[in-house]
Amino acid sequence: MPSCYEVATLAWTDNVRLHEEESHWTSRRSAAAPVFYRFAAPGELWLVLGDREFMSSQASTTAPDPRRWQALAVLGIAYLMVVLDVSIVNVALPSIQRSLHFSSSSLEWIVSAYALTFGGFLLLGGRAGDLLGRRRVFMAGLVLFSLFSLLSGLAGSPAMLIATRALQGAAGAVLSPSVFSIVSVTFEEGSERNKALGVLGAIAGSGAAIGLLLGGVLTEFVGWEWIFFVNVPIGLGVLLVVPRVVRESRAPELARHFDVAGAVTVTGGLILLVYALTRAPTVGWTSAETIASFAGFVVLFAAAIVIEQRSSSPLVDLRIFRRRTLAAANVIGLLLGTILFGMFFLLSLYQQDVLGFSPLRTGVGNLAIALSVIAASAISQGLVTRVGVKPVLMSGLALLGGGLGYFTQLPVNGSYFWDLFPGFLLIGVGLGFAFVPVSIAALSGVTSREAGLASGLITTSQQIGGGIGLAILTTVSTTRTNNLLASGVARPTALTDGFTLAFWVGVGFAVIALAAAFVALKREDLTPQAEPVESPREETDDEQVAA
């Protein structure tokens, strides 16, 4: 067996630079007999010598992928399509109800069916990319998302639309984490990856506001069906370009087994959790349906932990949570979700139900948030490179708390420029300064074999947080409003008081997130470092570190 130095010399002949004084190699059995080597991702080199396969985390290509920025543009368009679909439907709900004769009780399932499967399948979608190929899974998700968008627009009954929305959510869960995992293995950790994540952060933060505007325009001028049809040409266009600019990558050492039991319990548990959070504001937090759903989640979650600890190739390797930075980023991401989803929902209701704005005017007004998010994201990625994640993230969370605090003073007869616009700017800049650094922290130091898992985790955290926040803020607002209506208070006043109380709860979430960032994040943990070497979960005598 050749030494590390001999292997390094062999690799050097193909324009691969190795830090010979820091060479680290891990091996695993391979059925291949010839000697060859290849890159699984930037900075990761695999060589097969006889019956062994070696990986060096200290390898790096001489030049980055020349098409990486074109790839980011294509991935960003697809990601925007998924993000928009969360909010674009909201303003079209009255039109859909009239057209397809939805009952008031079933109308919510146009949104809930999508949220249910999207939140439930995110982790599975992220890990599938690691196992099967990230570009392949991304393209499969894109095809399915476009197909189910087409079928949603063609739906002729409530049952068909709800079913296609559920399938559309599952496809989005396959597509979305693949975007982040491809970016994490395409861009080297540091300034370039920060810029790429800045673009995705701008999309994530502004997508809800853009979705409200686009939904209002399409619904008012061409019909509600086009909030779904618009995805089809975009999806097909992206699909044609992806093979030309996005390289395939996977985690080859994970391809030996597929954790079926883990996939069933994790996905099933997440679906039950999202279902419980979605239904609780409607049927009550103490109803049998809600309690049974939460209980089912707890049982499946406990079973998943036991299964993942024993699995030789787990869907979710629980050791990843030992990384304080990653774990903290997911907690903060969950709290960001609680703020974002509920905030946009309540602001939309205030503008339409209290101020009497049309859906289109509401969407145009929310452009202030979208534009400020985009500008702030461009600034924040540069600041993260210079001063680190922690100060930028804490500034963003403080601005979010300030914006929510501003909305606690909303009057019944408010105006856009005095009562909404200043808060929109605070919220927009806060989101830009929060989403970008939390994404960078969630993917900091992640190896290529963990890229899909880490991407799925942060996306799932934000989605579950959104479900929690929407359920809590809606319950607080509705309870307060109903109590005031029962005491004879006028409806606009009751609605406004309910909204402002819910915004105070949102301020509380922002304070908790700020405290979590202050306590859990350490600035030195976020300095770009070489990829760590991971030892195999179970080593045999033939699977020892080569020296």
C-alpha positions in Angstrom: 0.0 0.0 0.0 1.5 3.4 -1.0 2.1 6.0 1.6 0.2 9.3 1.9 3.2 11.0 0.3 3.2 8.7 -2.7 -0.6 9.1 -3.2 -0.1 12.9 -2.9 2.6 12.8 -5.5 0.3 10.8 -7.8 -2.5 13.3 -7.3 -0.2 16.2 -8.0 0.3 15.0 -11.5 -3.3 15.8 -12.4 -3.1 19.5 -11.2 -4.4 18.7 -7.7 -2.8 20.6 -4.8 -2.4 18.8 -1.6 -1.0 20.2 1.7 1.5 17.4 2.1 2.4 18.3 5.6 -1.3 18.0 6.7 -2.4 15.1 4.5 -5.4 13.2 6.0 -6.8 10.1 4.5 -9.7 7.9 5.4 -10.4 4.6 3.7 -13.3 2.3 3.0 -13.6 -0.9 1.1 -14.2 -0.6 -2.7 -14.9 -3.3 -5.2 -12.9 -1.4 -7.8 -9.5 -2.9 -8.6 -7.8 -0.2 -10.8 -6.2 2.9 -9.3 -8.1 6.1 -10.1 -9.1 9.3 -8.4 -11.9 11.8 -8.7 -13.6 14.8 -7.0 -16.9 14.3 -5.2 -17.1 18.0 -4.5 -14.7 21.0 -4.4 -12.1 20.4 -1.8 -12.7 16.7 -1.6 -10.6 14.1 -3.5 -11.4 10.4 -3.6 -8.8 7.8 -4.8 -9.3 4.1 -5.3 -6.1 2.0 -4.9 -6.7 -1.8 -5.2 -9.6 -2.6 -2.9 -9.5 0.6 -0.9 -10.9 4.0 -1.5 -9.2 7.1 0.1 -10.6 10.5 0.7 -8.5 13.6 1.4 -10.3 16.7 2.9 -7.2 18.7 2.3 -7.4 18.5 -1.5 -8.6 21.4 -3.6 -8.9 22.0 -7.3 -6.6 24.5 -8.9 -9.5 26.6 -10.1 -13.1 26.9 -9.0 -16.0 25.9 -11.3 -16.0 28.6 -14.0 -19.8 28.2 -14.4 -20.6 28.5 -10.7 -22.3 32.0 -10.9 -24.4 30.9 -13.9 -25.4 27.9 -11.8 -26.3 30.1 -8.9 -28.6 32.2 -11.1 -30.4 29.1 -12.4 -30.7 27.7 -8.9 -31.9 31.0 -7.5 -34.7 31.2 -10.1 -36.0 27.8 -9.1 -35.7 28.6 -5.4 -37.7 31.8 -5.9 -40.4 29.8 -7.6 -40.8 27.6 -4.5 -40.6 30.5 -2.0 -43.2 32.5 -3.9 -45.6 29.6 -3.9 -45.9 29.8 -0.1 -47.5 33.2 -0.2 -48.7 33.7 -3.8 -51.9 31.7 -3.1 -53.0 33.8 -0.1 -54.4 36.7 -2.1 -56.1 34.4 -4.6 -58.1 32.4 -2.0 -61.4 34.4 -2.3 -61.3 34.0 -6.1 -60.6 30.3 -5.8 -63.4 29.9 -3.3 -66.0 31.5 -5.7 -64.7 29.6 -8.7 -64.5 26.1 -7.3 -67.2 26.5 -4.6 -65.0 25.8 -1.6 -66.6 25.8 1.8 -65.1 28.1 4.4 -63.8 25.2 6.4 -62.0 23.5 3.5 -60.5 26.7 2.0 -57.6 26.7 4.4 -56.4 23.3 3.0 -55.3 25.0 -0.2 -52.5 26.4 1.9 -52.3 23.7 4.6 -51.9 20.8 2.1 -48.8 22.4 0.6 -47.3 23.2 4.0 -48.0 19.7 5.3 -46.0 17.9 2.7 -43.4 20.6 2.2 -42.5 20.6 5.9 -42.7 16.8 6.1 -40.4 15.8 3.2 -37.7 18.4 3.5 -35.2 16.2 5.4 -35.8 13.3 3.1 -35.4 15.5 0.1 -32.1 16.9 1.3 -30.7 13.5 2.1 -31.8 12.0 -1.2 -29.6 14.5 -3.0 -26.6 13.3 -1.0 -27.3 9.7 -1.9 -28.6 9.8 -5.5 -26.9 13.0 -6.8 -27.8 16.5 -6.0 -28.4 17.7 -9.6 -30.4 14.7 -10.4 -32.7 15.1 -7.4 -33.0 18.9 -8.1 -34.1 18.2 -11.6 -36.6 15.5 -10.6 -38.1 17.9 -8.0 -38.2 20.7 -10.6 -40.1 18.5 -13.1 -42.6 17.3 -10.5 -43.1 20.8 -9.1 -43.9 22.2 -12.6 -46.2 19.2 -13.4 -48.2 19.6 -10.2 -48.4 23.4 -10.7 -50.0 22.7 -14.1 -52.5 20.3 -12.6 -53.3 22.7 -9.8 -54.2 25.4 -12.3 -56.4 22.9 -14.2 -58.1 21.7 -11.1 -61.9 21.6 -11.5 -62.9 20.6 -7.9 -61.8 21.4 -4.4 -60.6 17.8 -3.9 -58.4 17.9 -6.9 -56.8 21.2 -6.0 -56.1 20.1 -2.5 -54.5 16.8 -3.7 -52.3 18.6 -6.3 -51.2 21.2 -3.8 -50.1 18.4 -1.4 -48.1 16.8 -4.3 -46.7 20.2 -5.2 -45.5 20.7 -1.6 -43.7 17.3 -1.7 -42.0 18.2 -4.9 -40.9 21.6 -3.5 -39.4 19.7 -0.5 -37.3 17.7 -2.9 -36.2 20.8 -4.9 -35.5 23.3 -2.1 -32.8 21.7 0.0 -31.0 20.6 -3.2 -30.5 24.3 -4.0 -28.5 24.9 -0.8 -26.6 21.7 -0.9 -25.4 22.3 -4.5 -24.3 25.8 -3.5 -22.4 24.5 -0.5 -20.4 22.1 -2.6 -20.0 24.4 -5.5 -18.6 27.5 -3.7 -15.6 27.3 -1.3 -16.4 28.3 2.3 -15.6 31.9 2.8 -16.3 35.1 0.8 -17.7 33.4 -2.3 -20.0 31.1 -0.5 -21.2 34.1 1.6 -22.1 36.0 -1.6 -24.0 33.0 -2.9 -25.9 32.5 0.3 -26.5 36.2 0.3 -28.4 35.8 -3.0 -30.5 32.9 -1.6 -31.1 34.8 1.6 -32.4 37.8 -0.3 -34.8 35.4 -2.1 -36.0 33.8 1.1 -36.5 37.1 2.9 -38.3 38.9 0.0 -40.2 35.9 -1.5 -43.2 36.3 0.7 -43.6 40.0 -0.2 -43.0 39.4 -3.9 -45.5 36.5 -3.8 -48.3 38.7 -2.4 -47.6 41.3 -5.2 -47.4 38.7 -8.0 -50.5 36.9 -6.7 -52.5 40.1 -6.7 -51.4 41.1 -10.2 -52.1 37.6 -11.7 -55.4 37.2 -9.9 -56.8 40.6 -10.8 -55.7 40.7 -14.5 -55.5 37.1 -15.8 -57.2 34.8 -13.2 -56.3 32.7 -10.2 -55.2 29.8 -12.4 -52.1 31.7 -13.5 -50.6 31.7 -10.0 -50.0 28.1 -10.7 -49.5 28.2 -14.5 -46.7 30.7 -14.2 -44.4 28.0 -12.7 -44.6 25.8 -15.8 -42.6 27.9 -18.3 -40.1 29.0 -15.6 -39.6 25.4 -14.5 -39.1 24.1 -18.1 -36.7 26.9 -18.9 -34.6 26.2 -15.8 -34.7 22.5 -16.6 -33.1 23.0 -20.0 -30.2 25.1 -18.6 -29.4 23.1 -15.5 -27.4 20.3 -17.1 -25.2 22.9 -18.9 -24.2 24.9 -15.8 -24.7 22.7 -12.7 -22.2 19.9 -12.0 -23.4 16.6 -10.5 -22.2 15.8 -7.0 -23.1 13.2 -4.3 -21.6 11.7 -1.1 -20.3 8.4 -2.4 -19.6 6.9 1.0 -23.3 7.2 2.0 -24.6 5.1 -1.0 -24.2 1.7 0.7 -27.6 1.7 2.5 -30.8 3.6 2.6 -32.4 4.2 6.0 -36.0 3.2 5.2 -37.2 3.1 8.8 -35.6 6.4 9.6 -37.2 8.0 6.5 -40.6 6.7 7.5 -40.5 7.8 11.1 -38.8 11.2 10.5 -41.1 12.2 7.6 -44.2 10.8 9.3 -43.4 12.7 12.5 -42.8 16.0 10.8 -46.1 15.6 8.8 -48.0 15.0 12.1 -46.3 18.0 13.7 -47.2 20.3 10.8 -50.7 18.9 10.7 -51.2 19.6 14.4 -49.9 23.1 14.2 -52.1 23.8 11.1 -55.3 22.5 12.7 -54.9 23.7 16.2 -56.1 27.3 15.6 -59.2 26.0 13.9 -60.2 23.0 16.1 -58.7 24.1 19.4 -55.4 23.3 21.1 -57.1 20.9 23.5 -59.2 19.1 21.0 -58.8 15.3 20.6 -57.6 15.8 17.0 -54.8 18.2 18.1 -53.7 16.1 21.1 -53.7 12.9 19.0 -51.6 14.5 16.3 -49.0 15.9 18.8 -48.9 12.5 20.5 -48.3 10.7 17.2 -45.5 13.2 16.5 -43.8 12.5 19.9 -44.0 8.7 19.4 -42.6 8.8 15.9 -39.9 11.3 16.9 -38.8 9.1 19.8 -38.7 6.1 17.5 -36.7 8.0 14.9 -34.1 8.9 17.5 -33.6 5.3 18.5 -33.5 4.2 14.8 -31.0 6.9 13.8 -28.7 6.0 16.7 -28.5 2.4 15.6 -28.5 2.8 11.8 -25.3 2.3 9.9 -26.4 4.9 7.4 -28.9 7.2 9.1 -31.2 9.6 7.3 -30.3 12.1 10.1 -26.9 11.5 11.6 -27.5 12.8 15.1 -23.8 13.6 15.7 -24.2 16.6 13.4 -26.0 18.4 16.3 -22.8 18.2 18.4 -21.7 21.2 16.4 -22.7 24.2 18.5 -22.8 26.6 15.5 -25.0 24.4 13.4 -27.4 23.5 16.2 -27.6 27.2 17.2 -28.3 28.3 13.6 -31.2 25.8 13.4 -32.7 27.1 16.7 -32.4 30.7 15.4 -33.8 29.6 12.0 -36.8 28.1 13.7 -37.4 31.3 15.7 -37.0 33.4 12.4 -39.7 31.2 10.9 -42.1 31.9 13.8 -41.6 35.6 13.2 -41.8 35.7 9.4 -44.9 33.5 8.6 -47.2 34.9 11.2 -46.1 38.5 10.6 -46.9 38.5 6.9 -50.2 36.8 7.5 -51.3 39.4 10.1 -50.0 42.4 8.1 -51.9 41.2 5.1 -55.2 40.9 7.1 -54.7 44.3 8.7 -54.2 46.0 5.3 -57.2 44.3 3.7 -59.7 43.8 6.6 -59.0 47.0 8.5 -57.7 49.5 6.1 -59.7 48.2 3.1 -56.8 47.7 0.7 -57.3 45.6 -2.4 -55.0 42.5 -2.8 -53.1 44.4 -5.5 -52.6 47.4 -3.4 -51.5 45.2 -0.5 -48.9 43.5 -2.7 -47.6 46.8 -4.0 -47.2 48.1 -0.5 -45.2 45.0 0.6 -42.6 45.8 -2.1 -41.0 48.1 0.5 -40.1 44.9 2.4 -38.9 43.0 -0.6 -36.6 45.8 -1.9 -35.1 46.5 1.5 -34.5 42.7 2.0 -32.6 42.5 -1.3 -30.5 45.6 -0.5 -29.8 44.5 3.0 -28.8 41.0 1.9 -26.2 42.4 -0.5 -24.7 44.4 2.3 -24.9 41.7 5.0 -22.9 39.0 3.1 -20.0 41.5 2.8 -20.3 42.4 6.4 -20.3 38.7 7.5 -17.0 38.2 5.5 -15.5 41.2 7.4 -16.8 41.1 10.9 -18.3 37.6 11.2 -21.8 36.0 11.5 -22.7 36.9 15.1 -22.7 40.7 15.0 -24.6 40.9 11.7 -27.1 38.3 12.8 -27.7 40.0 16.1 -28.2 43.4 14.4 -30.8 41.8 12.1 -32.7 40.2 14.9 -32.7 43.5 16.8 -34.1 45.3 13.8 -36.8 42.6 13.4 -37.8 43.1 17.0 -37.9 46.9 16.4 -40.1 46.5 13.4 -42.5 44.2 15.2 -42.5 46.6 18.1 -43.5 49.4 15.7 -46.5 47.4 14.5 -47.8 47.0 18.1 -49.0 50.6 17.8 -51.1 50.2 14.6 -54.3 52.3 14.7 -57.7 51.4 13.3 -57.6 54.3 10.8 -54.0 54.0 9.9 -52.2 55.2 6.8 -49.6 53.4 4.7 -46.7 55.8 4.9 -47.0 56.8 8.6 -48.1 53.5 10.2 -46.7 50.7 7.9 -43.8 52.0 5.7 -41.3 52.7 8.5 -42.0 49.3 10.0 -41.7 47.6 6.6 -38.2 49.1 6.2 -37.1 47.9 9.7 -38.4 44.4 8.9 -36.9 44.3 5.5 -33.4 45.3 6.6 -33.7 43.0 9.6 -34.6 40.0 7.4 -31.7 40.7 5.1 -29.3 40.9 8.0 -30.7 37.8 9.7 -31.4 35.3 6.8 -28.0 35.5 5.2 -25.8 35.0 8.3 -28.1 32.2 9.7 -27.7 30.3 6.4 -24.0 30.8 6.5 -23.8 29.5 10.1 -26.0 26.5 9.3 -23.6 25.4 6.5 -20.4 26.4 8.2 -17.8 23.6 8.3 -20.2 21.1 6.7 -18.6 18.4 4.7 -19.9 17.4 1.3 -21.4 14.2 2.6 -23.5 16.4 5.0 -24.5 19.1 2.6 -27.9 17.8 1.8 -28.7 17.0 5.5 -27.5 20.4 6.7 -29.5 22.1 4.0 -32.6 20.1 4.8 -32.3 20.8 8.5 -32.1 24.6 8.2 -35.0 24.7 5.7 -37.1 22.3 7.9 -36.3 24.4 11.0 -37.6 27.6 9.3 -40.7 25.8 8.0 -41.6 24.2 11.3 -40.9 27.5 13.0 -43.3 29.1 10.5 -46.0 26.6 11.4 -45.5 27.2 15.1 -45.5 31.0 14.8 -48.5 31.1 12.5 -50.5 28.9 14.8 -49.5 30.8 18.0 -49.9 34.3 16.6 -53.2 33.4 14.9 -54.6 31.9 18.1 -53.5 34.9 20.1 -55.0 37.4 17.6 -58.3 35.4 17.1 -58.9 34.9 20.8 -58.4 38.5 21.6 -60.6 39.6 18.7 -63.4 37.2 19.6 -63.4 38.3 23.2 -63.6 42.0 22.2 -66.4 41.3 19.7 -68.4 39.4 22.4 -68.1 42.5 24.6 -69.6 44.7 21.9 -66.4 46.3 20.5 -66.6 47.3 16.8 -65.0 44.8 14.4 -62.2 47.0 13.0 -61.1 47.9 16.5 -61.3 44.3 17.7 -59.3 43.1 14.8 -56.6 45.7 15.3 -56.3 45.0 19.0 -55.9 41.3 18.2 -53.2 42.0 15.7 -51.2 44.3 17.9 -51.3 41.8 20.8 -50.0 39.1 18.4 -47.2 41.5 17.3 -46.1 41.8 21.0 -45.8 38.0 21.0 -43.7 38.3 17.9 -41.4 40.8 19.7 -41.0 38.1 22.4 -39.8 35.6 19.7 -37.3 38.1 18.4 -35.9 38.7 21.9 -35.6 34.9 22.4 -33.8 34.6 19.1 -31.5 37.5 20.0 -30.6 35.8 23.3 -30.0 32.5 21.6 -27.6 34.1 19.1 -25.7 35.9 21.9 -25.3 32.8 24.1 -24.9 30.0 21.6 -22.8 31.5 18.7 -19.1 32.0 19.1 -17.4 34.2 16.6 -14.3 31.9 16.4 -16.4 28.9 15.4 -17.4 30.7 12.1 -13.9 31.2 10.8 -13.6 29.3 7.4 -11.5 26.2 8.0 -10.5 23.2 6.0 -13.1 20.4 5.9 -12.7 18.0 8.8 -12.2 14.4 8.2 -15.0 12.1 9.3 -14.3 8.6 10.4 -16.6 5.8 9.2 -19.5 4.9 11.6 -18.4 1.3 11.7 -14.8 0.4 10.9 -13.6 -3.1 10.2 -10.0 -4.2 10.2 -9.7 -3.3 6.5 -11.2 0.1 7.0 -8.5 1.9 9.1 -6.9 5.2 8.4 -4.0 4.7 5.9 -0.7 6.1 6.9 
